[in-house]
Amino acid sequence: MQQQISPLAVAQRQLDLAAEKLKLDPNIHAILREPARVLEVNFPVRMDDGSVRVFKGFRAQHNNALGPAKGGIRFHPQVTMEEVKALSMWMTFKCGVLGLPYGGGKGGVVVDPQTLSQGELERLSRAYIGAISALVGPDQDIPAPDVNTNPQIMAWMMDEFSKYKGGITYPGVVTGKPIIVGGSLGRGEATGRGCVIIIRETAKRLGIDLKTATAAIQGFGNVGSATARFLAKEGVKIIAIMEIDGGIYNKDGIDPEALLAYRAQHGTITTFPGCEPIDNETLFALDCDILVPAALENQITHENADRIKAKIVAEAANGPTTPEADEILDKKGIFLTPDILTNAGGVTVSYFEWVQNIMNYYWTAEEINTRLEQKMVEAFDRIYQMSQEYGVGMRMAAYMYSIARLAEAIKVRGWA
C-alpha cells in the first residue's frame, strides 16, 4: 500500500533542490515557496430534485511576476487545497520553461461530476466561476480545462463571468473553449501533441528509432489518448494502456483509434478484443522503450520506481513522480522528461488562444501546430543543453531555467 505523499511537499522539495543548485537569493526562494493567494469558496447549487447542495472549491494563484496567473480547473472528489497549491506552483514553473508571459494558477471543486446531471453540472460550473469571479479575468487569472472539465464547461464559465461584468463578453477569461465562442484550433489535442514532440526530440538524443519503439501509457483521458494517437502515427507500438477501471495489454500492439471508438460504444477499454488485463504496477514494470504517466500525481514512487524498465519516462500528467523516485530513476539511467516541459503543449496553445481572443484575430490549425512545434522544440533544446552543461537531470535543468527567469522578474519588479 503506497503512502499518501503531499503534492505540495513534492513541489516545494523540487523548488528547494533547484534553489540550492542556483544558489538562489533566500528572499526569492521564500516568495516562490508558497502561493501568493489562495481562495476557498463554499457555494450553493440547486439540484434537479429541488434540494440545495453546498460545494467546496478552491483557486490558487502562485506567482504573477511574469504575468497573469494561468491554470486549469478540475472537478474531482479528492481535490484538496494542498493539491491546488502544488498544481499552481507547477504551472508557474511550466510557463517559465516555455517562456510564456504567465504565472501559475489552479482551481478545483470537490465533486464527482459523474453523479451530476447535465443541468446540475452547468449550475455547478456557473456557481463556481461566480464564487471566484473577483480573482479571475483576462489580465488577472485565466482558467482552463483540467481533470473532468471540458470546452462546454469553459463556455458556461465564460458566459457566467461575462454576466458578472455587465453582459460584456470576455472570451479571454478562460481558454480551452469551443471554437464557436473564441476557442483555438488545435487546443484539444495540444498537450498530447506537445508530449510526443518532446518524446521525439528525446528519442533523437538517445538514438531510439520510434518506428521500432514500444510504449505503455497510464491514463486514457484527453491527454493519454491524444499521446497514444500521435505516438502511433510516429510508428510507436502501444503495448499497454491503463484507465481508471482497469488496463489492457497486447504485446503486438493496441490501435488507439480503434480503442477510442470501442470505449465510445462500450464505456470501457477493459474488454477491448485481443488484449489481456493488466494492473497499474505491472504496466509500470513492462519492458518497453517509453512509459507515459498521464493520470494523476504521485504514481511513480520509491515503492515502484526500481521496477521501471523503460528507457524514457515522459510525464504527461502533473507531478506523477516523487523526488525519491526521481533519484531511483536517475541511478537506473532512465531519461525522464519532466511534466513542466512534457505536458506544456496545452498551456502553450492556451496562450495562443488568449492572444487570439485579445486580438480578435484567429489562426489556422496549421499555424497553431507550427507555432506549438517551434515553442516545444526550442524549450526542449535549451533544457537539454542546460542539463548537459550543469550535469543534472532534465527536471532539475527545467526548474533551474524557469526559476532563474522568475528570479530576474522578481528582482526587476523590486519584490526582493
C-alpha positions as CSV (number, residue, x, y, z in Angstrom):
1,M,0.0,0.0,0.0
2,Q,1.5,3.3,-1.1
3,Q,1.8,6.0,1.5
4,Q,0.0,9.2,0.5
5,I,2.5,11.9,-0.3
6,S,1.6,15.6,-0.2
7,P,1.8,17.1,-3.7
8,L,2.7,20.5,-2.1
9,A,5.6,18.9,-0.2
10,V,6.8,17.4,-3.6
11,A,6.5,20.7,-5.4
12,Q,8.3,22.6,-2.6
13,R,11.1,19.9,-2.5
14,Q,11.6,20.2,-6.2
15,L,11.9,24.0,-5.8
16,D,14.3,23.6,-2.9
17,L,16.6,21.3,-4.8
18,A,16.8,23.7,-7.8
19,A,17.2,26.8,-5.5
20,E,20.2,25.1,-3.9
21,K,21.8,24.4,-7.3
22,L,21.2,28.0,-8.4
23,K,22.3,29.5,-5.0
24,L,19.0,31.4,-5.2
25,D,18.5,34.5,-3.1
26,P,16.8,33.3,0.1
27,N,14.2,36.1,-0.2
28,I,13.2,35.0,-3.7
29,H,13.2,31.4,-2.6
30,A,10.7,32.3,0.2
31,I,8.5,34.1,-2.2
32,L,8.3,31.1,-4.5
33,R,7.7,28.5,-1.8
34,E,4.1,29.5,-1.2
35,P,1.2,30.7,-3.5
36,A,0.6,34.4,-3.3
37,R,-3.1,33.9,-2.7
38,V,-5.5,31.0,-2.2
39,L,-9.2,31.3,-2.1
40,E,-11.6,28.7,-0.6
41,V,-15.2,29.1,-1.5
42,N,-18.4,27.2,-0.4
43,F,-21.2,27.8,-2.8
44,P,-24.8,26.5,-3.2
45,V,-26.1,24.7,-6.2
46,R,-29.8,23.9,-6.8
47,M,-30.1,20.2,-7.7
48,D,-32.7,18.6,-10.0
49,D,-34.8,17.4,-7.1
50,G,-35.2,21.0,-5.8
51,S,-32.7,20.5,-2.9
52,V,-29.6,22.7,-2.4
53,R,-26.1,21.3,-2.0
54,V,-23.1,23.3,-0.9
55,F,-19.9,22.5,-2.8
56,K,-16.3,23.4,-1.7
57,G,-14.0,24.9,-4.3
58,F,-10.5,26.5,-4.4
59,R,-8.5,28.8,-6.6
60,A,-4.7,29.3,-6.0
61,Q,-2.5,31.9,-7.7
62,H,1.1,31.1,-7.1
63,N,3.0,34.0,-8.7
64,N,2.4,36.8,-11.1
65,A,5.9,38.2,-11.6
66,L,5.9,37.3,-15.3
67,G,2.2,37.9,-16.0
68,P,-1.3,36.9,-15.0
69,A,-2.0,33.5,-13.4
70,K,-2.8,30.6,-15.8
71,G,-4.0,27.2,-15.0
72,G,-6.8,24.6,-15.1
73,I,-9.9,23.8,-13.1
74,R,-10.5,20.3,-12.0
75,F,-13.7,18.6,-10.8
76,H,-12.8,15.6,-8.6
77,P,-13.9,14.2,-5.3
78,Q,-10.4,14.2,-3.9
79,V,-9.5,17.8,-4.7
80,T,-7.7,19.5,-1.7
81,M,-6.3,22.9,-1.1
82,E,-2.8,21.4,-0.8
83,E,-3.2,19.8,-4.2
84,V,-4.4,23.0,-5.8
85,K,-1.5,24.9,-4.3
86,A,1.0,22.4,-5.6
87,L,-0.5,22.5,-9.1
88,S,-0.4,26.3,-9.2
89,M,3.3,26.1,-8.4
90,W,4.0,23.6,-11.2
91,M,2.0,25.9,-13.6
92,T,4.3,28.8,-12.7
93,F,7.4,26.8,-13.5
94,K,5.9,25.3,-16.6
95,C,5.1,28.7,-18.0
96,G,8.6,29.8,-17.2
97,V,10.1,26.8,-19.1
98,L,8.2,27.7,-22.2
99,G,8.9,31.4,-21.9
100,L,5.2,32.3,-21.6
101,P,4.1,35.6,-20.0
102,Y,2.2,33.9,-17.2
103,G,2.4,32.8,-13.6
104,G,0.7,29.8,-12.3
105,G,-2.8,29.3,-11.1
106,K,-5.0,26.3,-10.4
107,G,-8.6,25.6,-9.3
108,G,-10.8,22.8,-8.2
109,V,-14.1,21.7,-6.9
110,V,-14.7,18.8,-4.6
111,V,-17.2,16.8,-6.7
112,D,-17.7,13.7,-8.7
113,P,-19.2,15.1,-11.9
114,Q,-20.3,11.6,-12.9
115,T,-23.0,11.9,-10.3
116,L,-24.5,15.1,-11.7
117,S,-27.0,15.6,-14.5
118,Q,-26.0,18.0,-17.3
119,G,-28.2,20.7,-15.8
120,E,-26.6,20.3,-12.3
121,L,-23.1,20.3,-13.9
122,E,-23.9,23.6,-15.7
123,R,-25.3,25.2,-12.5
124,L,-22.2,24.0,-10.6
125,S,-19.8,25.4,-13.2
126,R,-21.6,28.8,-13.2
127,A,-21.8,29.0,-9.4
128,Y,-18.1,28.2,-9.0
129,I,-16.8,30.8,-11.5
130,G,-19.2,33.3,-9.9
131,A,-17.7,32.5,-6.5
132,I,-14.2,33.1,-7.7
133,S,-15.0,36.0,-10.1
134,A,-13.2,38.6,-8.0
135,L,-9.9,36.7,-8.6
136,V,-10.1,35.9,-12.3
137,G,-10.1,37.9,-15.6
138,P,-8.2,38.2,-18.9
139,D,-5.5,40.3,-17.2
140,Q,-5.5,38.7,-13.8
141,D,-6.1,34.9,-13.9
142,I,-7.1,32.8,-16.9
143,P,-8.5,29.3,-16.1
144,A,-8.7,26.4,-18.5
145,P,-9.9,22.8,-18.5
146,D,-8.3,20.1,-16.4
147,V,-9.4,16.8,-14.9
148,N,-13.1,16.2,-15.6
149,T,-13.7,19.6,-17.1
150,N,-14.0,20.3,-20.9
151,P,-14.8,23.0,-23.5
152,Q,-18.5,23.1,-22.7
153,I,-17.8,23.8,-19.0
154,M,-15.4,26.6,-20.1
155,A,-18.1,28.1,-22.3
156,W,-20.5,28.2,-19.3
157,M,-17.9,29.8,-17.2
158,M,-17.1,32.4,-19.8
159,D,-20.8,33.2,-20.2
160,E,-21.3,33.5,-16.4
161,F,-18.3,35.7,-15.9
162,S,-19.5,37.9,-18.7
163,K,-22.8,38.3,-16.9
164,Y,-20.9,39.3,-13.7
165,K,-19.2,42.0,-15.8
166,G,-22.3,43.7,-17.0
167,G,-23.0,41.5,-20.0
168,I,-19.8,42.4,-21.9
169,T,-18.4,39.2,-23.5
170,Y,-14.9,38.3,-22.2
171,P,-13.7,35.4,-24.3
172,G,-10.2,35.8,-22.8
173,V,-11.2,35.0,-19.3
174,V,-10.8,31.2,-19.9
175,T,-9.1,29.1,-22.5
176,G,-10.0,25.7,-23.9
177,K,-13.4,27.0,-25.1
178,P,-15.4,25.7,-28.0
179,I,-14.2,27.1,-31.3
180,I,-17.5,29.0,-31.9
181,V,-17.0,31.2,-28.8
182,G,-13.3,32.0,-29.2
183,G,-11.6,28.7,-28.7
184,S,-8.4,27.9,-30.6
185,L,-8.0,25.2,-33.3
186,G,-5.6,22.5,-32.0
187,R,-6.3,23.1,-28.3
188,G,-8.0,19.8,-27.5
189,E,-5.0,17.7,-28.7
190,A,-2.2,20.2,-27.8
191,T,-1.0,18.5,-24.6
192,G,-0.7,15.1,-26.3
193,R,0.9,16.6,-29.4
194,G,3.4,18.5,-27.3
195,C,4.2,15.4,-25.3
196,V,5.0,13.4,-28.4
197,I,7.2,16.3,-29.7
198,I,9.2,16.0,-26.5
199,I,9.4,12.2,-26.8
200,R,10.5,12.5,-30.4
201,E,13.3,15.0,-29.5
202,T,14.4,12.8,-26.6
203,A,14.5,9.7,-28.8
204,K,16.7,11.6,-31.3
205,R,19.3,12.3,-28.5
206,L,19.2,8.7,-27.2
207,G,19.4,7.1,-30.6
208,I,16.0,5.4,-30.3
209,D,14.1,4.8,-33.6
210,L,10.4,5.5,-32.8
211,K,9.4,3.2,-35.7
212,T,10.6,0.2,-33.7
213,A,9.8,1.5,-30.2
214,T,7.2,0.3,-27.7
215,A,5.2,2.4,-25.2
216,A,3.0,1.9,-22.2
217,I,0.5,4.6,-21.2
218,Q,-1.1,5.2,-17.8
219,G,-4.3,7.1,-18.4
220,F,-6.5,7.3,-21.5
221,G,-8.3,10.6,-20.9
222,N,-7.8,13.6,-23.2
223,V,-4.0,13.7,-22.8
224,G,-3.3,10.0,-22.7
225,S,-5.5,9.2,-25.7
226,A,-4.0,12.0,-27.8
227,T,-0.5,11.0,-26.8
228,A,-1.3,7.4,-27.8
229,R,-2.7,8.5,-31.2
230,F,0.3,10.7,-32.0
231,L,2.8,8.1,-30.9
232,A,1.1,5.5,-33.1
233,K,1.4,7.9,-36.0
234,E,5.2,8.1,-35.3
235,G,5.3,4.3,-35.7
236,V,5.5,3.5,-31.9
237,K,3.8,0.3,-30.9
238,I,1.4,0.9,-27.9
239,I,1.6,-2.3,-25.9
240,A,-0.4,-1.3,-22.7
241,I,-2.9,1.3,-21.7
242,M,-4.3,1.8,-18.2
243,E,-7.6,3.5,-17.4
244,I,-9.4,4.2,-14.1
245,D,-11.4,1.0,-14.2
246,G,-8.5,-1.3,-15.4
247,G,-5.9,-1.8,-18.0
248,I,-5.2,-3.8,-21.2
249,Y,-2.0,-5.4,-22.6
250,N,-1.2,-6.7,-26.1
251,K,2.5,-7.4,-27.0
252,D,1.6,-7.0,-30.7
253,G,0.2,-3.5,-30.2
254,I,-3.1,-1.7,-29.5
255,D,-4.7,0.6,-32.1
256,P,-5.6,3.8,-30.2
257,E,-8.1,5.0,-32.7
258,A,-9.9,1.6,-32.6
259,L,-9.8,1.7,-28.8
260,L,-11.3,5.2,-28.6
261,A,-14.2,4.0,-30.9
262,Y,-14.6,0.9,-28.7
263,R,-14.8,2.9,-25.5
264,A,-17.3,5.4,-27.0
265,Q,-19.5,2.4,-27.8
266,H,-19.0,0.2,-24.7
267,G,-18.0,2.7,-22.0
268,T,-14.8,0.9,-21.1
269,I,-11.4,-0.2,-22.5
270,T,-11.1,-3.3,-20.3
271,T,-13.0,-5.6,-22.7
272,F,-11.2,-4.5,-25.8
273,P,-10.8,-7.6,-28.1
274,G,-7.4,-9.3,-28.3
275,C,-6.0,-7.9,-25.1
276,E,-5.3,-9.3,-21.6
277,P,-6.0,-7.4,-18.4
278,I,-3.1,-5.6,-16.7
279,D,-2.8,-3.7,-13.4
280,N,-1.0,-0.5,-12.7
281,E,2.1,-1.9,-11.1
282,T,2.6,-4.5,-13.9
283,L,2.2,-1.8,-16.5
284,F,4.9,0.3,-14.8
285,A,7.3,-2.8,-14.8
286,L,6.8,-3.6,-18.5
287,D,9.8,-4.0,-20.7
288,C,9.2,-1.1,-23.1
289,D,11.0,1.9,-24.5
290,I,8.6,4.7,-23.4
291,L,6.5,4.9,-20.3
292,V,3.9,7.8,-20.2
293,P,2.2,8.5,-16.9
294,A,-0.8,10.5,-18.0
295,A,-3.1,10.2,-14.9
296,L,-2.7,11.9,-11.5
297,E,0.1,12.9,-9.1
298,N,2.3,10.6,-7.1
299,Q,2.1,7.5,-9.3
300,I,5.8,6.7,-9.5
301,T,7.2,6.4,-6.0
302,H,10.1,4.9,-4.1
303,E,8.0,1.7,-3.9
304,N,7.7,1.1,-7.6
305,A,10.4,3.2,-9.4
306,D,13.0,0.4,-9.2
307,R,10.8,-1.9,-11.2
308,I,10.5,0.5,-14.2
309,K,12.4,-0.7,-17.2
310,A,11.5,1.9,-19.8
311,K,14.3,4.0,-21.4
312,I,12.2,7.2,-21.4
313,V,9.7,8.3,-18.8
314,A,7.6,11.1,-20.3
315,E,5.5,12.9,-17.7
316,A,2.2,13.8,-19.4
317,A,0.5,14.2,-16.0
318,N,1.3,16.8,-13.4
319,G,3.5,15.6,-10.6
320,P,3.4,11.9,-11.3
321,T,6.9,11.2,-9.9
322,T,8.1,11.8,-6.3
323,P,11.6,13.2,-5.6
324,E,12.6,9.9,-4.1
325,A,11.5,8.1,-7.3
326,D,13.4,10.7,-9.3
327,E,16.7,9.7,-7.6
328,I,16.0,6.0,-8.3
329,L,15.2,6.5,-12.0
330,D,18.3,8.7,-12.3
331,K,20.5,6.0,-10.8
332,K,19.0,3.5,-13.2
333,G,19.9,5.7,-16.2
334,I,16.3,6.3,-17.2
335,F,15.8,9.5,-19.1
336,L,12.9,11.4,-17.6
337,T,11.3,14.4,-19.3
338,P,9.6,16.4,-16.6
339,D,5.9,17.4,-16.5
340,I,6.7,21.1,-16.7
341,L,8.2,20.6,-20.1
342,T,6.5,17.4,-21.4
343,N,2.9,18.4,-20.9
344,A,3.3,22.2,-21.6
345,G,1.7,21.9,-25.1
346,G,-1.7,22.6,-23.5
347,V,-0.8,25.8,-21.8
348,T,1.2,26.9,-24.9
349,V,-1.9,26.6,-27.1
350,S,-4.0,28.2,-24.3
351,Y,-1.6,31.1,-24.6
352,F,-2.2,31.2,-28.3
353,E,-5.9,31.2,-27.7
354,W,-5.7,34.0,-25.2
355,V,-3.6,36.1,-27.7
356,Q,-6.2,35.4,-30.4
357,N,-9.0,36.5,-28.1
358,I,-7.2,39.7,-27.3
359,M,-6.6,40.5,-31.0
360,N,-9.9,39.1,-32.1
361,Y,-8.0,37.5,-35.0
362,Y,-7.8,33.7,-35.3
363,W,-5.1,31.5,-36.8
364,T,-5.4,28.3,-38.9
365,A,-4.8,24.8,-37.4
366,E,-1.6,24.6,-39.4
367,E,-0.3,27.9,-37.9
368,I,-1.2,26.8,-34.4
369,N,0.6,23.4,-34.8
370,T,3.7,25.1,-36.4
371,R,3.9,27.6,-33.6
372,L,3.5,24.8,-31.0
373,E,6.2,22.7,-32.6
374,Q,8.6,25.7,-32.6
375,K,8.0,26.5,-28.9
376,M,8.3,22.9,-27.7
377,V,11.4,22.1,-29.7
378,E,13.1,25.4,-28.5
379,A,12.2,24.6,-24.9
380,F,13.5,21.1,-25.1
381,D,16.8,22.2,-26.7
382,R,17.5,24.8,-24.1
383,I,16.6,22.5,-21.2
384,Y,18.6,19.6,-22.7
385,Q,21.6,21.9,-23.2
386,M,21.3,23.2,-19.6
387,S,21.1,19.6,-18.3
388,Q,24.3,18.7,-20.2
389,E,26.1,21.9,-19.1
390,Y,25.4,21.5,-15.4
391,G,25.4,17.7,-15.3
392,V,21.9,17.5,-14.0
393,G,18.7,15.7,-15.0
394,M,16.1,17.3,-17.2
395,R,13.8,18.1,-14.3
396,M,16.5,19.9,-12.4
397,A,17.5,21.8,-15.6
398,A,13.9,22.8,-16.3
399,Y,13.4,24.1,-12.7
400,M,16.7,25.9,-12.8
401,Y,15.9,27.7,-16.1
402,S,12.4,28.6,-15.0
403,I,13.4,29.8,-11.5
404,A,16.2,31.9,-13.0
405,R,13.7,33.7,-15.2
406,L,11.3,34.2,-12.3
407,A,14.1,35.5,-10.0
408,E,15.1,38.1,-12.6
409,A,11.5,39.3,-12.9
410,I,11.1,39.4,-9.2
411,K,14.3,41.5,-8.8
412,V,13.4,43.9,-11.6
413,R,10.0,44.4,-10.1
414,G,11.6,45.2,-6.7
415,W,9.9,42.4,-4.7
416,A,13.2,41.2,-3.2
